[in-house]
Structure formats: C-alpha cells, structure tokens
Amino acid sequence: MWFNKNPEEVVSELQVDALNGLSTEEVGRRIEKYGYNKLATKKKKTILQIFLSQLNDAMIFILIGAAIISGLAGEISDSIIILLVILINAVVGVVQESKAEKALEALKKLSTPRAIVKRDGELKEIASEEVVPGDIVIIDAGRYIPADLRLIESANLKIEESALTGESVPSDKESNITLESSDTPLGDQKNMAFMSTLATYGRGVGIAVGTGMNTEIGKIAKMLDESETELTPLQKRLAELGKVLGFGALIICALMFVVSLFQGRDLFEMFLTSISLAVAAIPEGLPAIVAIVLAMGVQRMIKENAIVRKLPAVETLGSVNIICSDKTGTLTQNKMTVTKLYANNSLNTIDKLDIKDKTHQLLIENLILCNDATYSEASKTGDPTEIALLEAGFKINLFKDALQNEHARVNEVPFDSDRKLMTTVNKYNEEYYVFTKGAIDNLLKICSKAFINGEILTLDDEVKDNIMKASNSMSDDALRVLGAAYKTIASPHVEIDSLENDLIFIGLVGMIDPPRLEVKDSIATCKKSGIKTIMITGDHKNTAFAIAKELGIAESNEQAISGAELDKFTQEELNGQISNFRVFARVSPEHKVKIVKAFKSKGNIVSMTGDGVNDAPSLKIADIGVAMGITGTDVAKGASDMILTDDNFSTIVSAIEEGRNIYNNIKKSIMFLLSCNLGEIIALFFAILLSWTTPLRPIHILWVNLITDTLPALSLGVDPGDKNVMDNEPRDPKESLFGKGAGVSLVLNGILIGVLTLIAFKIGEYTYGVGTNHAQTMAFVVLSVSQLFHSLNMRHPEKSIFQLGLFSNKYLILSIIAGIFLQNIVITVPALASVFKVYPLTFNDWLFVGALSIMPLVLNEIAKVFIRARKNK
C-alpha cells in the first residue's frame, strides 16, 4: 500500500535517486522487468482472420455457389477462374486492410499522451508508455497522469478522477501526508495520483509506483480501444450508394435473365453471366479503396507534421473556409526574447538592465522566481514566455536554480487563463515575498502602490498613466508586455485569495515573438483559395493588430476587437457582426467558443487551434479542432481532430491542401469504378435486349472487373496532388459526389465504353461470323483496355494528361501496362486462351481494337479543350 508509506520509504523501496531520477540503463532494465506502461488491448486480427473476413460477403457466397455449379456442370475451367478471382480479390483486400491497420496503429502511437520525467538528472518528455516504476514524473495542469504515482511534491494540486472513482469534482492532493488505514478508498487517497486521471490545477511531482496492468485502472481492465472503427461520412454515403447500386444491378441482372428465358438462350450460361455482371456492377471494393486512400493520405500528413486523429477530419479539411489561429508559436516563431523593460518611470532596452539598481533587481528576481520553466544551455522546458524571462536573467548571470535554492518557493497560485496572472511566495530571510506577474491591465487592478527608485509610492493616476503609456508604446511595437508586482507577508500560510491584493507594482518587460517567415505566404494562399484567417490571442489589441497587419490578416484597426468589447455582445449580436472581425485580442478560452459559434452560424466550416485545458470546449465545437503538439496539453490533444507536431500555422494550410487532394483522389477512384461498371452493364444489357449473341462470357466479366477495379483505382487514389487545388473555393460539405458535372461525365463515359465494346463485337461478327470466339475476344479486349485508358481521363476534370504530366503518376502508368500485358497473356498463351475461350487476334485486329480502346481518352481530351475554353471566357 504505497499511500501508507512516506516519500522517503517509497524512494528507498523503488531504489531511485530523488534528485536525478533513474539512469537510462536502469530504465532499460525496468522495461524488461515490468514491460511497457500500457493496458492490455484486444488481440489483433490474424492474417487468416482478415482473409476469412474478406470472404464473408453475400456476393462472394453467390460466386462460390456459381463456381460449384460450374464444376458440377463440367465447366471446370470456369470454376477455377471464378475461384481464382475470389482468391485474388481476398488477397488484395487483406493487403489493403493490413496497410490501413498499420497506418492507424502508427497514428495511435503518435497521438499517445506524453509525460515529463526526470532521468539522468534532466527533465525529458517521453511517450507515457515508456514510464517505468521508479520514474520521477512532473505533473502540471492539463496533463494526464501516465501511471499510478505516490506524490512527493504538490502545490495546490487538483486531479479529476471521474474516470476511476466516478467523482465529478476534482480531488485536492497533498504529498506530505501518510495515510494510516490500509482500507482507505481510492477517492480518499490524497497522496496518490492514478493513471488516466487528469491534473486540472496546480502542479506536483510523483514517483511511479504502478504501470500498465498493475495500475488501479489496469485492475478494472479499462480498455483503450473499445470503440469500433469509425466510418467517415464519405464511407457511410458510399455504403448507402453501394446498396442502391447493388439493388439496381440485381434488378437489371434478373431482368436480363428473364429476357434470356423468353429468347431461348442457354440458361446455365445466362445464370453465370447474370451473377458475374452483378459482382462486377456492385462496387463492393469502394469502402476498402476509400479506407486505404485515407490511411495513405494520413501517413503523408504525418510526414508534413500533421497528425489526423479522426479520419472524418480528412474530408472536413477540404471544406474549411475559416481558420481561427492562436498567434504565439503558430503564427509566430515561438522564440520569445525580452527586448525592453520599464522601471523607475523609464522605458529602456533590456541591455540597460542594472542588477545593482534595487528596482531592476526586484523586477528580474520576480520574473525568475515566479516562473515554472527551466533553462540551461543544454535544455529548455516550459512556456516560451517564461523561458524568455529566464534567458534574460541568464544573460546577467542570474540563474533560477541558484535563486530558488536561496529563496525557496513555499506557496503559489498557478497561472490561470481567466486571471492572466501567476503568483508565488518565496522565503527571504525571515520574511516572505509574494511575487505576481501577468497581464498589465489585470495586474494594475490588484496594485495599490508602486516601487520607484527604491521607494514605495502610492499608485496614483499619474503613475498609472505613465505605466500604461509605456505598455502601449511597447504594444505598438508588437511587443508582448508582462507586468511584475510584489508585497511582503509575515507567514506563507494565508488564504490564497488574499495573496493577490494590495500589491506593489515593480515594472514591465516587453518581448517579441517574430512572425514565422513562411506564414505570410500561407495566409496569402488561404486568401486566394477562399479561406479567411482569424487571429486569436491573449496579447493586447495594439500588439495583435500590428502582427496581423504585417501578416496580411487585417487591414484596419476596426477589424480588431478585444475580449472586454466581446463581452458586451450577446451571442446573437456577435453572430450578426462576426464577419467584420479578423483579430480577437485579450480573449479567454471561453471567448473562443463564442467566436466559433458565431462563425458557424453563418454556415462556415471552422478550424480552431488551441493548447490549453480550457481550449477543449472550443476545439470540440469547431468543425476541425487543431491542438498544438509541442505546447499543447493532453486535454487539448484529446479534444482535437488534428495535432500539429510543429505548432506551425503553415502546417494547417498544408493539411487543408492535402485534405482537398485526398478527397479529390477518392472521388476519382469512385467515378472511375462506377463508369467502368456502367459500361459493362450497358454492353451486356443492350446485347441481350437486342437479341444479339452474348458479347462477353462470365469469365471475361470477372477478369475485367479484377483488373480495372483494383490497380488503376488504387493508383488514382494516390495520384500526385493538384498544384492548383488551392486556387479553388472550399468544397461545400453538402455537395454530391456527382455534382459539378461528375455525374454527367460518369454516364457518358459508361455509355461510351459499353458502345465501343458492342461495336468491337459486331465488327468481329461481321468479319469472322456470328457466334465466334473471335468476336467475343475483340469485345473482351476493348472492354478491358478502354477502361484502362479511361483511368487517365479521371486524373483531372479539366486538365489534359499532358498538362498534368503523362508519367507524373507512375503507379497508374504501371497499372495500365500491367493490365494490357495480362490481357495479352490471356489471349496468346494457349493454356489460358482455352480456359478463357478466346481466340488469337491478328495484327489488323489489334490495330482495330487498339483504336477503339483509346477512344475514351481521345474524346475526353477533346472535350476538355472545350471545357477549358469555356472556363477561360
């Protein structure tokens, strides 16, 4: 019972150095001994299970039945080909599902919560799975607890434990108590923190005493992957479309069979033909192709520093027309540097900092001690603003560790985004200094005096005016301004609320976080593609507008609004005015929800960035919630749809571009498959309706379906992105797959392929006689090869293949070559030719079927010339 032991006993029992943490070698040994820190999950499907699941389909059962009937009827070759098609389709399905599974598994690993631990004397951020018993874990607000911990330090620490205890109110934690009773319930173990619970306030340090299945949450076998695979809206629409198309195809096939009865055709042959056509016409492969294209697209995004946590987000990205972005670190470089200071009624550059001056000394000590970051030449951890303050002290040889050892922190009020303040209490000899730093407007409200030239003076209007003039001057130069104040108290054991009042103002510092160089171009790209960029920041209005103007986000001061002004609007009033604003300054996380709701009320698709605990509501309510991978809390990441591993605005724009291209590629694959299926139906249906000889055998249909449904469709799914995709307006999320002429193109191309197949067949009959294998062979080749060439048309609805680059999609070219090669093998190899009942074609036959097969490409290229001409008018 770790809660019955004091910290010293825990340190001794786990054999850990409390000062330096575990060594790298010791961590390796403990991973071997205890395993990785993760809960047991459901067993993965084996390859055999995946293979069998591919066969668990009504159409496959029909095909197997057809193969058995064929075999019993003596058509052994037909039976073998049908079984071969089933086998190849199943193998392709296994490869697709395995690839998608691996991609999603990699995604899950990337989005695993992180933990800060002390190892080898340094603080390191690691994946929570790597935490081992004995690790010293740092806890701060917004971070999930990575393992069961015995707390050894705590400061106003509160942990939300509803995932474990069901208690909705966060529990207060206290490290320096030892519980006597061994029957203390989990909810009352105040000196413990448990895996998968959430720190909501304060900070702490704990020693990992249980990991993986040896944690309290592990004991009740809470699974991390309980949810079923989530289908995207597109996949759901395709499933519905598949049912409609399948139903329609079965009606057509039944109709063909009935017509054949009246025409006195060979019933067994027509039975197989109808089944084959139904299998070919029903696009059962579409959901698998969509899954693999999405998974591969997500993998590409990871390489571009965007982790998509939820697949539906990939589709939504293409429709985003509003990007609400934090300023610091996202639009800017996140390399804060203190450049100016204001003290003793004087505004100077930071190089004028004089440590011998009492006010300057007090100012810099405040900023270093009232600080949770760490800074050394080897490593930096914490908020960039706080790191900049430590760096300013470092330059004049004032180091946090030394100051902290001399003036120990004995109490604190952590930073809060509503108060915009942080307070610590530090011991100075027999006195205690209360140090507060934060936003100047909030700070001045709780100050009654000012420390100027070594004297404590009343904070009158004149002093306040001077402070605000200095603050505004720095803000106008796009500097972020922080104020510092203090007071002395006799005892640190006072009510926390009483610490932040009646303070003595010391001074200000101004720091700059320059805009990222590439962001200006990304914002210009957004503007060109119909996407508005909105800046949201906690900075002053002047500072925010100066940066926004430089980046091209805003043009006039009227487009900026502060949080205080925002509070005067009701939600309905803001909804009406929202289109006028581009910059939101001095806002709290609660304002973000109001902003998102206002933009969404106008029918916009909104992306919102965030990193803090309180950002979770706005991230959830946005169409695309984007969390910061570097500075973001686990809560923000958990609420988000996408995580930026580099915290860069340009990555959002790249992700939108990738999302648009992924959706377009999926659409290409779908339109290609449906137009090919339609061509097959038209060729057979009209031949039977007109009482012609059947132009295609069941084996031919299955073979064509195998070649054209697999390689070209997948190759279109990985088509290189359209370089001009960001020249277009965002896609309407309600837009049909068949909108903007796609449906018309599908039908026309389906008719064209079907008609060309029938022309080849009739010319073959005219040349070689009715009912010959020769005519069927010509129809077989035209149906197959015309579809392969048609895949080139699908790459762009307007651009010629020569504009795109004929060989820019190597996979598609290879799949066309492979398809033609396989088609040739089937016809020229005697053993296969007898199985497929095809006839070797003459040189003139090849010229003729080749000319017919290339017609879809030629006619579409001509049509695109007129489409481009009309568009350019």
N, C-alpha and C positions, 0 to 999 in steps of 0.2 A: 504494500500500500504506500505509494510514493507520497500521498498527501499527509501521511503520518510522520514523514521524515523532514528534517530541516535541510536547507540548501547544502550545508557542509556535508551531511551524510549522503546526499544524492551525488554530489561531486565525487566523493570518495568511492562510493559503490560503483559508479559508472566509469571510474578511472579516467577523469577528464581534467585537463588544465583549465581552470576557470578563467584565467587571464588570456590565454592564447587559443583555447579551443582544441579540437582534435587535429592531429597531423594528417597529411594526405595519405601516408602509408597506413595509418590506423583506420582511416575511413574505408580504405580498400579491404582491410581485414574484416571490418564490421559488416560491410555489404555482403561479403562471403558468408559470414556467420548468420546474419539476420535477414538477408535478402533486401530487395528494393522496397521502398516505402510506398506500396500501392495495395489497394484492396483486390481480393480475388474477383475475377470477372468471368462472365460466361465464356465457355470454351468456343474458340473459333471453329467455323465450319472447316472440315477437311476438304481436300480437293475432290474426293469421291462424293461427299455430300453436296458440294457445289454442282458437280457433274450431274448427279441424280436430280437435283432441283431444276436443272435445265430441261430435263425430260418430263417434268411434272406440268404439262401443258395440254389442254384439250386437243389442239391441232396436232401435237406430236403423237398423241394417242391414236388419232384418226390415221396419221401417216403410218404408224406401226401396224395398225389394222390393215391398211391398204397393202403394206409390204407382205404381210402374212397371206392375205387373199391372193396376191400376185404369185407368191411362191406356190400355193396350193393349186393355182390355175396353170402352173407350169412356166410362168414368166419369171424365171429365176433371175435373169439379168435386171429386170425392172425392180424386183425385190431387193437385190443387192444395192442398186443405185439409190433407192429410197432410203435404205438403212444407212448408206454412206453419207447421204445428205444430212440425215438426222445426227449422225456421229460428228460430222464436221461442224454443224451448227452448234452442237452442245460444247465442243471443244472451244470454238470461238467465244461462246457465252462464258465458259469457265475463265478464259484469259481476260475477258472484259471485266467480269465480276472481281477477279483477283486483283486486277490493276486498280479498279475503283476502291476496293477494300484497303489495299496498301496505301493509296493516296490519302484516304480518310484516316487511316491509322497514323500516318505521318502528321496529318493535320492535328489530330488529337494530342500527339506528343508535343507539338509546337505550342498548343494552347494550354498546356498543363500549368497550374499555378506555380509561381516561383517563391523561393524562400531565401531570406538573408541569414547566413550563418557565419560564425567566427571560426576560421580554420587557419592554422599556421600563423596565428597572430593577426590575421587580416579579415575584414568583412568581405564575404563573397556572396554573390547572388547565384543560386543554383535551382535546378528543377526540384520541386518538392519531393519527387520520387527518390532523390539522392540523399535525403536526410536519413541519418542513422542514429541509433540510440547513443546518447552522449554528446550529440551536436548541441552547441550553444546557438539558440535561434533568437533573432531580433524580431520583435513584434511592433508594428505600428498600425495606426488606424487605416482601415480599408484593405487589410491583408488577411487572407485565410490562414488559419493555424495549420501548419503542414503535418504535425504529428502530435501525440499526447505529450504535453510539457509540464514539468514541475517548475513553476515560476521562481526565479531568483532575484528579479528586479521588477518593480511595477511603478507606474506614475499615472494615477487617475485612469487606470486601465479598465475598460468595459468590453465584454465579449458577448456577442449574440449567439446563444447556444440552442436555438429552437430546433436546429437540425438533429440535435442529440436528445435534449431534455423536453422539448415541446414548449418551453418557457419563452414567451414572445418578448419579454422585457430583457434587455442586455444585463448580464450579471457583472457586478463590481468584483474586481480581482485584487488580491493583496498577497504579495510574495512573502512577507516576513511573518506569516502566521503558520503554525504547525497544528494540524487537527489531531485531537486525541482519539476520537472514536473511530473504530475501523468500519463502522456501519454508515458512515456519512454518505448520504446520497449524492449522486453526480452534481445536481444543481447547487449543492451547498459546499462543494469542494472549491473554496475560494482561492486556493493557492495552485490550482491546476488549470491548464488550458487544453482543450481537446481537439483532435484532428477534425477538419472540415467545418469548424465553427469560425466565426468572423469577428475580428477586432474592430469595434466601431468607434472607439475613443481612447485617447491616451497612448501610452507605449509601454513596452515591457521587454524582459529578456527571460527566456526559459531554457531548460535543458530537456532535450528529447528523451523521454523515458519509455515510449512505446511507438512502434512504427508498423505500417501495413496492417495486417490482420490482428496484430497484438495491441491495437488501439481500442478504445471504447466503441468507436463507430464500427471498427472491424468486427467486434464481437457480435454486433447485431447484423452483421453481413450486409451493410448498406452498399449497394452496387453502384458503380459509376456509369454503367452503360445500360440502364434499364430501358431507356427509350428505344422504340423501334426506329428503323431507318426513315428519315424524314423525306418525303417526296416533295419536289419543288412544284410550284403552281403549273409550270410547263409540263412536267411529268404527269401531273394529275389530268391536265387537259388532254394530253396525248393518250392516256389510258382510256378516257372517255371517247376520244376520237377513234381509237383502235376498236372499241366495242361497236361504234356506229359503222365504221368501215367493214368490220368483220361481219356484222349482221347483213349489211348491204351485199358484201361479197358472197355470203352463203345463199342469199336470195337469188343472185344472178346465177350462181353455180347450180342451184336447184332448178331454176328456170331453163338453163342450158340442158340439164339432164332430162327434163320433161319434154322439151322441144326435140331432143335426140330420140326419145321414145317414139314420138309421132313420125319422125323421119326414118325410123327403122335402122338406126345406127347400131354398132356393136356396143351393147350395154356395159360390158365389163370395161372396155376401153374408155367409154364416156364417164363411167364411175371414177376411174383413176384420174381422168382429165379434170373432172369437177373438183376432186379432192386436191389435186396438185395446184389447180388455179386458186382454190380457197386459201391454201397455205401460202401461195405466192402473193395473193392480194391482201391478206391480213398482215399489217405491219407490226407483227409481234416483236420484232427486233428494235423498234423505236425507243422504248424506255431504256433498254440496255445501251443503245448508242448515246442517248442523252446523258445517262449516268457516266459513261466513260469520257465523253467530251467535257462534261462539267468537272469531273475529277482531274482530268489532264489540265484543264484551264486553271483550276485551283492550284495545282502544282506550279504552273507558270507564275501565278500571282505570288506564291511564296518566295520564288526567286527574286521577285520585284518588291519584296519587303511588306507584302500584304497577306495576312493570314485570314482567310474567309472561314469563319466558324460554322456558318449555316449556309448550305447550298442554295436555298431560295434567294439569298443575298446577291448571288451572281447575276440572276435575272433582273433583280430590282436595280442593280447598279446602272444598267443600261437606260433606266428611266429617270435617274436622278437629275433634277434641274435646279436644286438649291443645295449648296454645301455650306453648312454652318461650321466654322472652324475656330478653335481656340487660337490665340495669337502665339503665346510663348511656346517655343520649341516646335510648333507645327508650321507657322508662317515665318518664324524667326529661327536663328541658328541654335538657340538654347545654350548660348555661351555668354552668360551674363558677366559683365565686367563693371565694377564700380568706377565711375569717371569723375563724379563731383560730390562735394559734401557741403552742407550748410550748418554752421555752428557759430555761436557768438555774433549773431546778426550779420554774418558774412558768408557769401557764396563763393566757393573756390573749387579748383580742380583737385583731384584726390592726391596729387603729389604735394599739395600744401598741408597734408595731414601731419600734425605735430604732436607726437606722443607725449611731449613734455607739457603741452597745454592740457590743463585739467579737464576742460570740456571735451576736447578731442579724445583724450584718454578714456573718459567715461563713455563716450559715444562708441568707440571701437570695441571696448570691453563688452558693452551691451550687445552689440551685433554679433560678437563671437560666442558669448556665453548663452544668449537667448537664441540657440541655434541647434538643430538636430542633425545637421550634415557632418560629414567627416572630410578632411582634406589633408593630403600629403602629396609629395611629388610622385609617389608610386600609384596612389589610388584616390578616387573621389567617390563618395556616395551621398545621396540625398537630393534635395531640391536644388536646381541650378541657381536660384536666387540666393539661397543660404550658402552654397559653395562659393559664390562670388564674394560674399561678405567675409568668409574665412580666408579666401585668397587675398583680399585687401589687407587683412591682418598679417598674413604670411609674409607679405612684401616688406612689412616693417618689423619682422621678427617677433610677432605676437602669435603664439600657437595655441590652438584650442585645448589640446591635451594638458599643456603646462598650466594654462589659466584655470581649467576645470579641476585640476588637482589642487590648485591653490584656493580656488573659490568653488567648493563643491555645490552641485545643484541639489537642493533639498525639497523643492516643491515646484510645481509647474501647472500651467493651464495651456494645453496644446493648441496649436493653430486651428482655427475654425473658419470655414469659408463665409459664414454669416457675419461673425465678429470682425474678420480680416485682421486678427491680432494673435500674438503668441506671448506668453508670459512665463518667466522662470523666477525662482527665488534662489539666490546664491549667497553662501556664507562669506562675509568679510569680517574677519576677526571676531568681535563679539556682536557684530550687527548682521542683519540680513538685508541684502539689496534685492528689491523687486525690479526686474528688467522686463520691459514690454517693448515689442517692436511690431510695426504693421502699417496699414494704410493711414495716411496722414489725416484724412478727414475723420476717420473713426478714432484715431489716437487723440486728436485735439479735444474731442468731446469728453475724454476722461482725464484731461490735464488741467490743473489749476495754477501751476507755476511753471517757470522756465529757468533753466540753469545757463546763465550767460556770464562769460568772463569770470568764472569762479564764484559767482553769486547766484543765490536763489531769489528770483524776482517774481512778482505777480504776473500771471499771463493775461495782460490787458489787451484791448483791441489793437493797439499799435503793434505790439509784439506778434499777435496773431496775423495781422495784415502782412508783416514782414515775412513771416513763415510761409504764408500762402503765396506771396509774390515769388519767393524762391522756389516753392513747389511748382507753381505754374510755369515759371521760366524753364525749369528742368523738363517738365512735361511737354512744353512747346518744342523742345529739342529731342523729343521722342524718348526721353529717359523715363525709366520706371523709378518712382520715388517711394522710399521707405522712411518712416519716422521712428525715433527711439525716445523712450522716456523711462524714468525710474522713480523709486522712493525707497526709504529705509524703514524697516519694521524691527521690532524687538524679538518677535518669535515667528517662526515659519508656520506654526500650527494655527492658522486662521482660516476662516471661510474663504473658499476660492473666489467667490463673488466680490469679496472686499479687497482682493489684490488689485483689481483693475479699476481703481478710482483714486481721485486726488493725487495724480501723478505729476512728476516734474519733467517737462519737455527738455530734451538734450539737443537734438539736431536731426538733420535729414541726410540721406545719401541718395544719389541718383545713379542708376546703372542702365546700360544699354544692352539690348539683345538685338543685334543687326538682323534685318530680313535675310532669309535664305536666298542665295543668288538665283536659284532655279525657279523659285516660287512665282516671280513676276511673269515669267513665260507661261507657267502653268495656269495662272489666273487669266492671262490673255487667251489661252487655249479654251478655257471654260467659257469666257465671254463669247468667243467665236462659235462655240457649239451650243449656245442657248442655256448655259448654266450660270446662275448667279452665285458669287462668292460672298458670304456674310462673315464678318469678323466679330468674334465674341471674346471679350477679355475682362479681366479684373482691373486693368490699368485705368488711369484717368482718361477722360474723354479726349483731352488735347493730345496725349501720348498716342492713344489708339488711332485717332484720326490722322496724325502725322504719318504713322506707319502705313495705314490703309491707303492714304493718298499716294505714298511712294510706290506701293504695290499695285495701284490701279484698281483698288476695290471701291473706293469712294472718291467723289469729285468735289463735293461741297460739305461744309460743316453741318448743314441741315440733314445730311444723311446719317449723322451720328446721334445716338441717344444714350443717356446714362440710365443706370438701374433705378436711381431715385425718380427720374422722369417716367420710367417704365411703370413704376408702382402707381402712378396717377391714372393709368389706363385700365379700364376693365378689359377682360378677355375679348369681349365683342368689339370694343373700341380699337384695341390693338389689331384685331383681325382686319378691320377696315383700313388701318394706317400702315400695316406691315410692309407693303410694297415700297414705301418711301425710304426705308432704312437699310443701310448696308453695314453699319458699325454699332455694336452694342457694348458700351463701356461700363465698368464698375458694376458688373452683374453678378448675381449669386447663382448657384446651380438651380435654385428654384425658378429663377427667371427663364432659364433655358427651356423648361417645359412649356412655359407661356409662349415663348418665341416659336418653338416647334409647332405648337397647336395653331398659332396664328398663320404660319406659312402653309400648314397642311389644310387649313380652312379654305385656302384659295385653290385647292386641287394640286398643289405642288408635291413632288416626291422629294423628301428632305433627308439629307445626310447630316448627322450631328457628331462632332468629336467630343471626347471627354476623358478625364483621367481619374477624377476623384470619386469617393464613396457617394457623395450627393449627386454626382452626374448620372448615376444609374437610371433614375426615372426618365430623364430626357433621352438617354441612349435607347431605352426600351420603346419609348413612344415614337421616336424617329423611324422613318422607313429603313434607313441604314444607320445603325449605331456604330461609331468607329472609336475604339479605345486605343490609347497610347501604349505601345509595347514597352517603352523604356521607363516612362514616368507614371504609367497607369497603375491603379490599384487592382487587385484581384477582382473586386466587386465590379469595377468598370469593365474589365475584360469579360467577366461572366455575363454582363448585361448586353454586351455588344454583339454585332453581327460580323464585325471585321476588326482585326488588330493590326496596327501599323508597327512593324518591328523597328522602324527608324524614326517614328513620330513626325514624319515629313508630309506636308500638305501635297506635294507633288506626287506622292505615292497614292493618295486618294484619287487624283486625276488619272494616274496610270491605271489604277484599278477600275475606274469607270470606263476607260478606253478598252481595257481587257474584257470587262463585262459586256460591253456592246459587241465586241468581236466574237465572244463565246456564244452569245445569243444568236448572232447572225450565222455562225457556223452550224449551230444546231438546226436553225431554220433551213439552211442549205441542204443538210442531210435529210431532213423531213420531206422537203419539197421534191428532192431527187427520188427518194424511195417511192413516194406517192405517185409521181408522174410515171415512173417505170411500171409500178403495179397497174396503173390505169391503162398503160399501153398493152400490157399482157391481157387484161380483161377485154379490151376493145378488139384485139386481134382474134381472140377465140370466140367471143360472143357473136360478133358480126359474121364470122365464117360459118358458124352453126346456124345463125338466124337466116343466112342466105343459102343454106343447104349445100355449102361447099364441103369438100373434104377437110377434115381437121388439119390445120396447118402446123400444129405442134403436138408432139407426144407428151404424155405426163412427165417423162424423164427430162425432156427438154425444158419444160417449165421449171421444174425443181432445180435443174442445173443453172439456168439463167438467174433464178432467184438467189441461189447461193453465191454466184459471182458478183452480181450487181448489188445485192443487199449488204454485203459485208465490206470488202476492201474499199471501194470508191466512197461509200457512205461514211466510213470511219476517216478516210483521207480528207474528205470535205470537212469533217469535224475538227481537224487540226490544220485547217487552211491558215496560212500566214495572215496576220491581222491587216485589215484595210487601213492604209496610211491616212486616208481621208475620212475615217469613220467619225472623227471629232468635228468634222465640218457640218455634220447633220444635227438637227434638233434632237433632244432626248426622245426616246421611244415612248409613246403612250402605252402605259401598262395594260390598258383595256384593248389595245389593238389586236385584231385577229391575226393568226398566223397567215391567213390567206388574204390579208389586206394589202393595199398599195400594189395591186396588180399581180401578186404572187399566185392567187387562186386561178386567175385567167391564164397565166403562163403555165401553171401545172396542167390544166385541162388541155390547152392547145398542144403542149409537148407530149402529153399522154396520147392524144389523138394522132399526132404526127408519128410517134413510134409504132402505134398499132397499125396505122395505114401503111407505113413503109414495110412492115412485116408482111402484111397481106399482099402488097404489090410484088414483093420478092417471091412469095408463094405462087401467085397467079402467073407471073412471068416464067417461073420454074415449071409449072404445069403446062403452060403454053409451049415451052421449049422441049420438055422431056416427057410430057404425057401426064394425064390426070392420075392421082393416087400413087405417085412415085416418091420414093425416099429422097430423090434428088431435090424436088420442090420443097419438101419439109426441111431439108438440110439448109437450103438457102434462107428460108424463113427463120430457122433457128439461129443462123449466124447473124442475120440482120437485127433480130430482136436483141440478141446479146450485145453485139458490138455497137449498135446505135445507142444503147443505154450507157455503155462505157464512154463513148464520145460525148453523150449528153451531160455527163458529170462535169465536163469542162465548162458548160454553159452556166452551171449553178454557182460558180465561184463569185459572180457579181451580177446583179440585175441590169447594170448599165454598161460597165466597162468591158472592153474587148479582152480576150485572153492574152493578146499581145501587149496591151497596156498593163495588165497585171504581171506579165512575165510568164511565158509558156511553161517554163521549168521552175517557177518560184514555189510550187507545191510539188516537191519531188515524190512524196508519197502517192499523190494522185496519179502522176505520170507512171510510176512503177505499177500501181494497181491496174491501170489501163493496159499497160504492156503485158502484165501477168495474165489478165483476163483474155486478151487476144491470143496469147501463147497457149493458154489452157484450151481455149476454143479450137485452136488449130490442132492441138494434140488429140483431142476427142475425135476430130474428123479424119486425121491422117494415120493414126495408129490403128491398124486393123482390128486388134482385140477390143479396143474401146469403141471403134466405129460400129462393130457388130452389136455391142451392148446398147449403144445409143440409137442404133438403127439409122445411121446417117450414111451419106454417100460422098466419096471424094469429089471435091469441086474442081472444075477446070480453071485454067488461068483466066479465061474470059468471065467465068462465074465469079471468081474472086474480085475481078475488077468491078463487076456489076454490083455485087453485094457490098463491096467497099464503098462505092459511090453512094449507094442508098444509106449505108450506116453513118456516113459523115454528114448527111443532110441536116440532122438536128443541129449540129454545130454550125454549119454554113448559114442556115436560115436564121438561127438565133443571133449570129454575128451581124447579119444584115439588119435584123430588127433592132439591135442595139444602136446601130448607126442612126436610125430614125429617132429612137428614144433620146439619145444624147443631143441630137439636133433640136428636138422639141424642147428639151430642158434648157438649152443654152439660148433660146429665143428671148 
